[in-house]
Structures are given as structure tokens and as C-alpha cells.
Amino acid sequence: MKRVLKNIVTLISCMLMALAFSNYSFAQQKEKPAATVKKATTAKPASRKPVVKGTLKKTVITKPKPTRPTIVKPLTVDDLKMTGREKQMVDEINLVRSDPAGYIKYVKEYIKKTNAGKGIKAAANELMDELKHLSPLNKLQISPKLYVDAKNYGKQLVENNSIEHSDLPYSENLSFGIENIRDAIIDLLIDDGISERGHRKNILKKNITMIGVVELEGKVEDYPHCYVQEFK
């Protein structure tokens, strides 16, 4: 009987110890903090520049269009807008050049109507003798260049109010104070008072082809009817 009781007591002791151990393990597990559940994250891949597919742009080298040179239209005689008197003076000079001998009659008429003095008559006779033996010369063509140069110098003469020749590279005649065109040309041909007859020589030169004649707009030293004649 004692043996049975002893066994029962031993069994109860083991059961109590087992229960105590079970309670201790349960308490330990209760006190241990729950493990943190790590949130799963999806790593964002490094950003990449989108690949744009397309046709490669071809470098086009544009050849510049050749620039056309500026063409300056040369002046023509019509562009000059010459006055009737200017044209008449050119015609008169060409008349004496193309028919020297035939022009003698006009010189005689001039001497008669102007009641020329002894000195002028002597110079006129010299002129008529020269015209008589002179072969016809070429007619002069109006040069826009000479005309423009003569016109510019004519303005200068009026502004300066002084009678003097220019430095232009041409043969030059100046005429002042004679209204009638033919009389003005004959006066230059007679060239009284000019020892070398420079005005006459300019009009009757053989090696010239061009002329520019301008009537001045204004007086010079109180002379009206002023002209600049350029020969080349």
C-alpha cells in the first residue's frame, strides 16, 4: 500500500513539475516581442531615357544662291534731259565740223550784223581761211559722262560767281553773255583776244569724238546765257 502511495506522490510531483515548466515556457514566449514583419518593397529600377526610334536627321548643307552683281544701268542721252538750247549748241558745233567750208557764210553774216571792229574782223578772216582749207571732221557724240561733269562744274561756277576753267581732264570752253547759239559758237571760233585760239582749236580738234554741253542755271559775274563745253 505504501508503495502505491509513493508512486502516486511521485506521479503527482512529475505532473506538477511538468505543468510548472509548461507555464514558464508559455510566459517566456508571451514576453518575447513579436518579430517585425519586414515590408516587402519592390526596388524601382534606375530611370532610363526612353529610346526614341526614328530616322536619323541628315545634315543638309545649303549652298548659298549666287548673288547677282548689281548692274548699274549706264546713263543714256535720253536720261540727261538736255534742254533744247543745249542740243542746239551741240548741233551747231557738229555743223561747223562736218562742213567747215560751208560754215564760212555764217561767219560773214556774224561780222556784218555785229558791226565787228578791226581786231575781230582780222581774227574772223583768219578763221574763214582756216575753214576754207579744213577737211570735214567727224561729228561729236553726246557723252553722258562729260555732260554730268560739265553740269556739276557749272553749278560750282554759279555758286562761286567766278569765271575760271575747271581741273577736269577734258578740253573745255566757257561761253558767257551771248544769247544766240550760233553767235556764241562763232564768237568762240573767232576767239578774238586769245592768242593761241584755244577755243577754236577745241571745237575743230581732229582727235576727239565726244562732247558735253550744259547751259548754266544762273548768272556768273552778272553774265546770263552761260555755257560749259567739254570735249574728249
C-alpha positions as CSV (number, residue, x, y, z in Angstrom):
1,M,0.0,0.0,0.0
2,K,2.8,2.4,0.9
3,R,4.4,1.6,-2.4
4,V,1.3,2.6,-4.3
5,L,1.0,5.9,-2.4
6,K,4.7,6.6,-3.1
7,N,4.2,6.1,-6.8
8,I,1.1,8.3,-6.7
9,V,3.0,11.1,-5.0
10,T,5.9,10.7,-7.5
11,L,3.4,10.9,-10.3
12,I,1.7,13.9,-8.9
13,S,5.1,15.6,-8.4
14,C,6.1,14.9,-12.0
15,M,2.8,16.3,-13.3
16,L,3.3,19.5,-11.2
17,M,6.8,19.9,-12.4
18,A,5.7,19.4,-16.0
19,L,2.9,21.9,-15.5
20,A,5.2,24.5,-14.0
21,F,7.7,24.0,-16.8
22,S,4.9,24.4,-19.3
23,N,3.7,27.7,-17.7
24,Y,7.3,29.0,-17.6
25,S,7.8,28.4,-21.4
26,F,4.4,30.0,-22.1
27,A,5.4,33.1,-20.1
28,Q,8.7,33.3,-21.9
29,Q,7.0,33.1,-25.3
30,K,4.5,35.8,-24.2
31,E,7.2,38.2,-23.1
32,K,9.3,37.9,-26.3
33,P,8.3,40.7,-28.7
34,A,6.8,39.6,-31.9
35,A,9.2,39.7,-34.8
36,T,8.8,42.7,-37.1
37,V,7.4,41.7,-40.4
38,K,9.6,43.5,-42.9
39,K,7.5,45.0,-45.7
40,A,8.5,43.8,-49.0
41,T,9.5,46.5,-51.3
42,T,9.9,46.4,-54.9
43,A,13.1,48.3,-55.9
44,K,12.4,50.9,-58.6
45,P,14.8,50.4,-61.4
46,A,17.1,53.2,-62.3
47,S,15.4,55.5,-64.7
48,R,16.5,55.2,-68.3
49,K,16.0,57.7,-71.0
50,P,13.5,56.3,-73.4
51,V,15.0,55.3,-76.7
52,V,13.3,57.3,-79.4
53,K,13.3,55.4,-82.6
54,G,13.3,57.5,-85.7
55,T,15.1,58.4,-88.9
56,L,18.5,60.0,-88.4
57,K,18.4,63.6,-89.4
58,K,20.5,64.2,-92.5
59,T,22.7,67.2,-92.3
60,V,21.9,69.3,-95.3
61,I,24.4,71.9,-96.4
62,T,22.6,74.6,-98.2
63,K,24.6,76.1,-101.0
64,P,24.0,79.8,-101.0
65,K,22.5,81.2,-104.0
66,P,24.9,83.2,-106.1
67,T,24.3,86.8,-105.6
68,R,23.8,88.7,-108.8
69,P,26.0,91.7,-109.1
70,T,24.2,95.0,-109.0
71,I,24.0,96.2,-112.5
72,V,24.1,99.9,-112.8
73,K,22.4,100.9,-115.9
74,P,24.6,103.4,-117.7
75,L,23.1,106.8,-118.4
76,T,21.8,107.4,-121.9
77,V,21.4,110.7,-123.7
78,D,17.7,110.5,-123.1
79,D,18.4,110.2,-119.3
80,L,20.2,113.6,-119.4
81,K,17.1,115.6,-120.3
82,M,19.1,118.1,-122.1
83,T,17.5,121.4,-122.9
84,G,16.7,122.4,-126.4
85,R,19.4,125.1,-126.3
86,E,22.0,122.6,-125.2
87,K,21.1,120.3,-128.1
88,Q,21.2,123.2,-130.5
89,M,24.7,124.1,-129.4
90,V,25.9,120.5,-130.0
91,D,24.3,120.6,-133.4
92,E,26.0,123.9,-134.2
93,I,29.4,122.6,-133.3
94,N,28.8,119.5,-135.4
95,L,27.7,121.7,-138.3
96,V,31.0,123.6,-138.5
97,R,33.0,120.3,-138.0
98,S,31.2,118.4,-140.7
99,D,31.2,121.3,-143.3
100,P,33.9,123.7,-142.5
101,A,33.9,125.5,-145.8
102,G,30.1,125.7,-145.9
103,Y,30.2,127.4,-142.5
104,I,32.1,130.4,-143.8
105,K,28.9,132.1,-144.8
106,Y,27.6,132.2,-141.2
107,V,30.8,133.8,-140.1
108,K,30.4,136.6,-142.7
109,E,26.8,137.1,-141.5
110,Y,28.0,137.5,-138.0
111,I,30.6,140.0,-138.9
112,K,28.1,142.1,-140.7
113,K,25.3,142.1,-138.1
114,T,27.6,142.7,-135.2
115,N,29.4,145.6,-136.9
116,A,32.6,144.0,-135.7
117,G,35.7,146.1,-135.1
118,K,39.1,145.8,-136.8
119,G,40.5,143.3,-134.4
120,I,37.5,141.0,-134.6
121,K,37.5,141.2,-138.4
122,A,41.1,140.2,-138.6
123,A,40.5,137.2,-136.4
124,A,37.4,136.3,-138.4
125,N,39.3,136.4,-141.7
126,E,41.9,134.1,-140.2
127,L,39.1,131.8,-139.1
128,M,37.5,131.8,-142.6
129,D,40.8,131.0,-144.2
130,E,41.3,128.0,-141.9
131,L,37.8,126.7,-142.5
132,K,38.3,127.0,-146.3
133,H,41.3,124.6,-146.2
134,L,40.0,122.3,-143.4
135,S,38.7,118.9,-144.4
136,P,35.4,117.8,-142.9
137,L,35.7,116.4,-139.4
138,N,33.7,113.7,-137.6
139,K,30.5,114.7,-135.7
140,L,30.8,114.6,-131.9
141,Q,28.6,112.3,-129.9
142,I,27.0,113.5,-126.7
143,S,28.7,111.8,-123.7
144,P,26.5,111.4,-120.6
145,K,29.8,111.4,-118.5
146,L,31.0,114.6,-120.0
147,Y,27.6,116.1,-119.6
148,V,27.3,115.3,-115.9
149,D,30.8,116.6,-115.2
150,A,30.0,119.8,-117.1
151,K,26.8,120.2,-115.2
152,N,28.4,119.7,-111.8
153,Y,31.1,122.2,-112.7
154,G,28.5,124.7,-114.0
155,K,26.8,124.6,-110.6
156,Q,30.2,125.4,-109.0
157,L,30.7,128.3,-111.3
158,V,27.3,129.8,-110.3
159,E,28.0,129.2,-106.6
160,N,31.4,130.8,-106.8
161,N,30.3,133.5,-109.2
162,S,33.7,133.4,-110.8
163,I,34.8,132.7,-114.4
164,E,37.6,130.2,-114.4
165,H,38.3,126.9,-116.0
166,S,37.9,123.5,-114.2
167,D,40.5,120.8,-113.5
168,L,38.5,118.3,-115.5
169,P,40.7,116.1,-117.8
170,Y,39.0,117.4,-120.9
171,S,39.3,120.2,-123.4
172,E,37.0,122.9,-122.2
173,N,35.3,126.0,-123.5
174,L,33.3,128.5,-121.4
175,S,30.9,130.9,-123.1
176,F,29.2,133.9,-121.3
177,G,26.7,136.6,-122.2
178,I,25.6,135.7,-125.8
179,E,22.0,134.6,-126.1
180,N,22.0,133.4,-129.8
181,I,23.5,129.9,-130.0
182,R,25.2,130.4,-133.4
183,D,26.6,133.7,-132.4
184,A,28.0,132.1,-129.3
185,I,29.8,129.4,-131.3
186,I,31.1,131.9,-133.9
187,D,32.4,134.1,-131.1
188,L,34.4,131.1,-129.7
189,L,35.6,130.2,-133.2
190,I,36.9,133.7,-133.9
191,D,38.4,133.7,-130.5
192,D,39.5,137.4,-130.6
193,G,41.9,138.3,-127.8
194,I,43.1,134.7,-127.3
195,S,46.5,134.5,-128.8
196,E,46.6,130.7,-129.2
197,R,42.9,130.5,-130.3
198,G,42.3,127.8,-127.7
199,H,38.5,127.8,-128.0
200,R,38.7,127.4,-131.8
201,K,41.2,124.6,-131.5
202,N,38.9,122.7,-129.1
203,I,35.9,122.9,-131.4
204,L,37.9,121.9,-134.5
205,K,40.1,119.2,-133.0
206,K,40.6,116.1,-135.1
207,N,41.2,113.5,-132.4
208,I,38.1,114.0,-130.3
209,T,34.8,112.0,-130.5
210,M,32.7,113.1,-127.5
211,I,31.1,116.3,-126.2
212,G,29.1,117.5,-123.3
213,V,27.4,120.9,-123.3
214,V,25.5,122.4,-120.4
215,E,23.6,125.7,-120.0
216,L,24.1,127.1,-116.5
217,E,21.1,127.8,-114.3
218,G,22.0,131.3,-113.2
219,K,24.4,134.1,-113.9
220,V,28.2,134.2,-113.4
221,E,29.7,137.7,-112.7
222,D,26.4,139.1,-114.0
223,Y,26.6,137.3,-117.3
224,P,23.5,135.5,-118.4
225,H,23.5,132.6,-121.0
226,C,26.5,130.8,-119.6
227,Y,27.7,127.5,-121.1
228,V,30.2,124.9,-120.3
229,Q,31.5,122.8,-123.2
230,E,33.6,119.6,-122.6
231,F,35.4,117.8,-125.4
232,K,37.1,114.4,-125.4
